[in-house]
Amino acid sequence: MKYRIESDFLGDKQIPNNAYYSIQTARAVENFPITGEKTHPELIRSIALIKKAAAKTNAEIGLLDESVSIAIRKAAEEMELGMWDNQIVVDAIQGGAGTSLNMNINEVLANRAHELLKGTKEGQSVVSANTQVNMSQSTNDVIPTAVHLTLLNMAGRLCAVLKRLHEQLVIKENEFDDVIKMGRTHLQDAIPIRLGQEFGAYACVIKRDLNRIEKAVQQLNTISIGATAIGTGLNARGDYREKIIDYLIEETNYPLENAENLVDITQNTDRYTEISSTLKILAINLSKIANDLRLLASGPLTGFNEINLPARQPGSSIMPGKVNPVIPEVMNQISFQVIGNDHTISLASEAGQLELNVMGPVMVSNLLQSFAILTNGVHVFSAFAIEGITANVEHCRELVESSVGIVTAINPHVGYEVASKIAKEALATGVSVRSICLREGYLSEKELDIILDTKEMTEPGIAGLELLRKTVRIS
């Protein structure tokens, strides 16, 4: 490989001739061989968009030569298309509050703009990464603004798949509305419930999650572009701040606005912790649903076996015919990761000092990952698990009829003491609660039909209340 020599105030360094990045990027690559993960492509796109808007704004207010502005904007448009992703080489987690990432992009755009102007990448660049590409900017307003734009995009996709999941759960709620089964508390038989009611509860909690996330991400429309280093706006003119935000609104269609207090938005990261907390709550709820589905589908012969999950792949390298609940399992694991990410984000947010939180890279890396894996996970959870669930209707009913749990429905009509006696005998002999009631004359066939009706047990109505008024048989 051939190299060129570049210099900065720290000294000289060899840079590969085919690289569009320069010396600051090379130093960062050397300093931060941390995760092996590069910058998220969507964050690169957002930063490139800001650089394009900045170049256009700086030219319009008379600070940047028009030809240089056009070259930078052309290079930034190429970066938005992903043409230079392989040149963004700094690690996702880095010291310096994102300066390495900002400079990596500045250097690539400067060298590409030079190439566009001169027809060659060779020679001393006529476009400065710091003076021209980074004009009127600081890492500390560019990166947070880019993060906000990226998260708005990612939140839109997450909310879309959550809406689809909610729709599928509502479909299952209606489909399973007449499927009676045993409800369980403490993993022990409790009282009957309809399978549709269980899925309706899942739909409700996902709807709340969706509402929480949509509300939390609205604050991302408030950005800090023009705040520069610490929120005082040094080196960024007032007309620059006004114009660049107009261009970003035009490009993104988001209702963006600059923060009222630029010092506040520069030093505080509570927006990230609030959004992350909504993702954590979502993850907890998704994991709980996944746990339920794995239990309800367990067996099939020695478990609950009340529902059937779609068979997605063979489940064992040694046991023929075994099929595992792999989609709920991966949903659990995604949830664990998101919960851990939230803890990291909380620690990093607390670790800020004075005018800047330098822990931004780890916050952003974890937040972007949470959005990405939740979006992918919810999609497969909905498409490969929820949509194809079927109910083992007869098995569910048999478990209800053979369970002592239905004695709770009889309790108000015969009294707790008699109901306890019935339950004890049913458990000891295996004789059904209905049979004992009829044999002992506690209740008639007609009364039992009303009391043990599917809807009556799971959604008490007028018939049961009328019966309770007339036939309380407590001795």
N, C-alpha and C positions, 0 to 999 in steps of 0.2 A: 504493500500500500504506500502511496506517495503522500507526503505531508506538506503543509505550509506552516510557517511560524507566525503566530500572533502574539501580541503583547498587551498587557494592561499594567496598572500600577503595582501589581504583585510580581510581575516578571513575564517571561516568555513561556509559550507552550506550543507543542505540536498539535495541529488539527488535521484530520484526514482531508485530503484535497476534495473528495467528493461530498463532504459534509456542507450543508447550508447553515448549520449552527456555527458558533464561534467560541471564543475563549471562556466566557462566563459559563456557558453550557458545559464545556469540557471540564471545567473545575467542579461543577455540580455533579456530573456523572462520576467523577473520581471520589468526591466526598460522600455521596449518598448511595452506595450499593446496598440498599436496605430491603426492599420487598421484591424486587424484580418486576414489579408492575408499573406500567407507564401511565401517563395521564389519561383519564377517561376521554374517549373521542368526542363526546358531546361537550365536555368542558373546553376542549381545544376549539371546537366550532364557535362557542360563545365568546371566547377570548378573541378569536379572529374577527368576529362580527364587531366587537368593541374597537379593535384596532382600525378596522375599515371606517367605522363611524368617526373615530378620532381624527384620522387622516383627512377625511372630507371636511370635518368641522374646522380643523386647524388651517386648511387652505382657504376656506370661506371667510375666516376672520383675519386673514392676511399674515398668518404666522408660518405657513409652510408653502414652499414652491409648488405650483399646480402640477408640474410634471412629476415631481417626487410623490405628491399625494396620489396621483393616478396610479403610479407604479406600486405603491404600498397597498392601495385598495385592490388592485388586480391580484397581487400576491395573497392578500387576505381572503379574497373570493376563492382562490385556488385552495387555500387552507380550509375554508368552510366546506369545500367539496371533498376533503380528505386526502388531497394530493400530497400533503407534506406530513402526514401522521408519522411516517418513519423517521422524520427528522426531530420529532419531539421526544427526546430521549431521557429526560430527567426522571428520576424515580418519583412515584406518587407521594411518598412520604419523605420530606426533606426539611432541613433547617432553613431559616430565613424567611418564614411566613409566606412562601410562594414566590420569592424573588427569582429563584432559579427557573421556575416555570415561566414567569413573565419574560425573563431575559431569553430563555430558549426560543420562545415565540418571536420576541423582538428581533433576535439575531437571524432567525430563518427568514422572516419577512424582509429584513434589511438586505440580506444577501440575494434573495430572490428579486427584490425590487431593483437592486443594482444590475442583476442579470437582464431584467426586462429593459432597463434603460440603456445598457451598454452592449447587449447582445452576447455577453460572456460573463461567467462567474469569476473569471480571473481578475487579478489586479486589486488595488486598494479600493474598497467600497466607497461609492459616492453617496450612499445612504447610511446614516448612523442609526444603530439600534436604539441608543439612548436618546440622542438629541432629536431625531425626527420620528422614528416609529413610536417612541414612548413620550412624545411631546404632550404636554399638559396632563400627564398621567403619573400615577405611582402604582406600584404593585398593590398598595393597600386600598386603592379604590377600584382598580381594574379587576383583580381576582375576585373580590366579593361580589361585584356586579355581575361578573361572568357566572359565578356560582348561583346567584339568584336566577338568572336566565335559564341555566341548565336545569335547576331544580323545578322551575315552573314547567319546563318541557316534560321532565320525567314524572312530575306529579300528575300531569294531564293523562299520561299513559297508565299510571297506576290507578287513577280514579276510573278510567274507562274499563279496566279489567275487573275492578271491584264492582262496578255497576253490573257487569255481565254475571259475576258470581252471585250478586244479590238476586238478579232475575232468575237464575237457575235454582237458587234455594227457594224462591217463591213458587216456581213451577213444581218443585218437589213437595212443598207444603200443600199445594192443592192436590197433587197426584196421590199423596199418601194420607189425605184427610180422613178417610174411613178405615185406616189400618190401625186396629187397636193393639196395643202392646203393653208390657209392664214398664212402668217408670221405676227408676232405681235411685236410691240415695244411699251413700256409704257403700256403693256397689252391691247393695242388698235390695231384694224386692221391696218396692214401696207400694204405689197404687197405679192403676192403669193410666195410660196417656195415649194419645194418637200419635203415630209416627209423624204425621203432618205437623202436629204441634211442635215436635222437636225441631223439625226443619224450619218452621216458622220462627222459632226462637233464634236459630242461626241467622236467618235473614235479618231479623231485627238488629242483632249486634253488628253485623256487617254494614248495615245502613248507618248505624251510629258511627262506626269507624270511618265510613266515607264522608259523613258530614264533618267529623273532626278534622280530617285531613284537608278537605276543601277549605274549611275556615282558616286553618293554620297557614296554608300556603299563600293565602291572599296577601299576607304581609311581605311576601317576596317581591311584590310589585314596587315596594319602596327600596330604592337603590342608592348607592353612594358615589356614583360617577362624578368626578370633579372635586371630590373631597381631598384628593391627593394623599399625602403621607399620613397625616394624623387628623384629618377632618377640618383643617383650617382653610383648605383650598389654595394653599401657596403654589404658585406657578400655573394655576388654571384660572383663566379670566372668566368673569361672569357670563359673557356672551358665549363662551365655549360650553359652560355647564348647561345653558339654556338650549343651545342648538344640538348638542350631542344626544341629549335625552329625547328630543324630537325625532332624530334619526333612528334611535333604538326602538321607539314606539312604532315608527313606520315599518321597520324591518320585522318586528316580532308580533305586532298586534296586541301586545300586553298593555294594560293601563298603567304604565310606569310613571313614577314620580320620585323626585329626589327627596331624601329625608329632611325633615324640618331641622334636625340637629345632626350635622354631619360628623361632629366629634363623637356623639353617642353611637351612631351606626358604625363608625370606624373601630371603636374600642370594645363594643359589647356584641356578644354572639348568642344572645338568648333566643333569637329567632331560630337558629339551628337546633338548639336544645328543645325548644317547644315542638318543632316539626318532628324531630327525632322521637320525642316522647309519644306523638300520635302514631308513628310507625311501630314503636314498641308495643303500644296497646293493641294495635291491629295484629301484630305478630303473636301476642299472647292469646288473643281470641281465635286466630286461625289455628294455632297449635291445639287449643282446647277442642275445637271442632274436629281436627284431625285425630286427636285422641279418641273422641267419641266414635268416629267412623271406624277406627281400627277395632274398638271393642264390639260395636254392633255387628261388624262383619267377621268377628273372630270365629274360629273353628276350621272348616265349616261344621264338623260333626261334634266337636267337643267344646265349642264356645257358644256365644250368644246366637250367631247365625240368623240375625233378624233382618239384615240387609245383605245384598250382594254388591260388591264393588266391581267395576269393570276390570277384567283380567288384562293386565298390560304386558306381562312378560313372565317367563318361567321363574320360579322363586328359589330354586335350589340347584346346586351342581351335583347333589347326591341323592335327593329325594324326588323321584319322578312324580309329576302331576301337581307339585306344590306351587301355589300362587300366593305371593305376598302383597300386602297393601302398600306398594312402593310409592304411590303418589302421596297419600297422607304422611308416609314416613319422610319424604323429602320436604313436605310442608313443615313438619316438625323441625327438621334440621335448619331450614331457612329461618324459621322463627327464632331458634336459639342464636343464630348468627346476628340477627337484627337486634335482639335483646342485648347481646354483648356489644354490638356497635354503639347502641345508645349509651351504655355505661362509659365507653371510651370517649364519646362526644361530650358527655357530662363532665368528665374529668378534664378534658382539653378546654372546654369553655370556662371552667373555674380557674384554669391556670393562666389566664390572661393577666397582663400587668400594665397598669397605667394606660397609655394611649393606643395600645395595639395588642391583640392576642396573637402571639407568634405560633400558636399551635394549630393554626388554620389548616395546614395540609392534612393532618390526621383526622380532623373533624370532617373536612370535605370528602376525603377518601372513604371514610366509613359511611357518611350520609349518602353519597352517590351509590355505594354498594348496596345499602339497605333498599333504596328505591329500585335499583336494577333487579336484585334477586327477588324482592317482593312482587314486582310486576311480572317477572317470568314465572315465579312460583304460583301466584294466584291464577295466572292463565292456565297452567297445566292442571292445577287443582280443580278449576271449574270444568275444563274441557275433558280431562282424562279421569276424573273421579266423580264429581257431583252429577254431571249430565247423564251418566250411564248407570246410576244407582237404581237397583230394583229392590222391592221388598218381598220377603218371604212371609206372605200374608197369613197363611194357615199356621205356620210355625209360631208366629207372633201371637195369634189368637189362642193356640193350645197352651202357650206359656201363661197367658192371662188366666185361662180357665182352670189351670192346674195350680195357680199360685194362691197362697194364703193372703196375699196383699189385697185382694178384693174385699176381704172382710171389713176393711176400713169404710167401704161404701155402705155396708150393712150396719155399722156401729151406731149411727144416729137413730136407727129404727129399732134396735134391740137393746141398746145400752152397751157401755164399754165392757162390763163384767161378762155378759153373755157372749159378746163378740170375742173376748179373750178366750173363753171356753171353747168356742167354735174353732178359733185359730189353733189352739193347742191340740185339739183332736185331729184337725186336718193335717197338721204337721206330723203327728204321731202315726196316723193310719193311712195317709194318702187319699182319704175320702175327700171329695171336693166340698168346698164351702157351701155351694148350692145344695148338694145332697144332704148335708147335715142340717141345714136350715129347714128343708122340706120334711126330713124325717122327724125332727123334733118339734115341728109345727111353729117355728119362730116366725116364718113368713110364708105366704102362699106363692104358688107358681107365678100368678099374675103380678104380684108385688115384686118378686125377684126379677121378673122380666123388665119391669120399670127401673128398679134400682140398679141392675147390672147391665142396662142398656149402654152401648158404646158411648153415645153422646152424653147420656146422663152421668156416667162415671167420670167423663173427661171434661164435661162442660155442663154442670148441673142446670136443669131447666125447671119449668113450671110443674111438670108432672111429678118430679121427685119431691118438690117442696109441698105440693098438695098431699102426697102420700105421707110425708113426714108429719104433717098436721093431724092426719087421721089415724095413723097406725103406729104410734110409738109404743112398742111392746116391751116395756121395762118392768121386770118383776122384782 
